[in-house]
Amino acid sequence: MKMEKLIRSPGDGFKVEGLEELLRQARRRVDGALKQVRRPAAAVGVIKSPLGDLLVAMTARGIVLNHYLVDDGDLAATLEQARLQLDLVEDPRTIKEVGAEIRRYLAGEGTALRQNIDLSLAASPFQQKVLRKLQDVPRGAVVSYQALGVAAGAPKGARAVGNAMHNNPVPIYVPCHRVIASDGGLGGYGGGLENKKKLLEAESARVQRSLKL
């Protein structure tokens, strides 16, 4: 670009063609770099559980990811997505307690899931709100997608609630397995319907035992 095109007149100052767009691009690059710098650290690893292999990540705030693994491709894709928001550090020792808690929970220890929960990977503020409301559903109980939507202030948002359940970053600890269809059907579950049944049966059995005491 020639110098005369950059300068119109001494009184006008510098008039750079496309300056605003250049500044926007620079701002986006800086914002992207700052987001990378600000990413919270998270211990990450794969655990074995009675429900299958789980990819677990934990920040200083609590468990932020508890993902049912389908295959190696799923592992790679989930790690790549998580790295956009977290600074992942492989640390099997930190995350192994999650596996132990899940095993105890399925064996009937109702208070075994003791990790704090970090919902920062939830896709939107609405999904965070729905997931927080879900945590109020007690063990041994179920709720419909529609009823959960009402509780979250979206009485006609059953589909949006379903999306929140599908995108729940911390299943088991945030109990999306307790959400069923209005007709009493199980609905869907990211970990598979067999795992949903196992979780519901374990919780129901625990409640029945407590009632007999």
Order of alpha helices (4+ residues) and beta strands (2+ residues): alpha-alpha-beta-beta-beta-alpha-beta-alpha-alpha-beta-alpha-alpha-beta-alpha
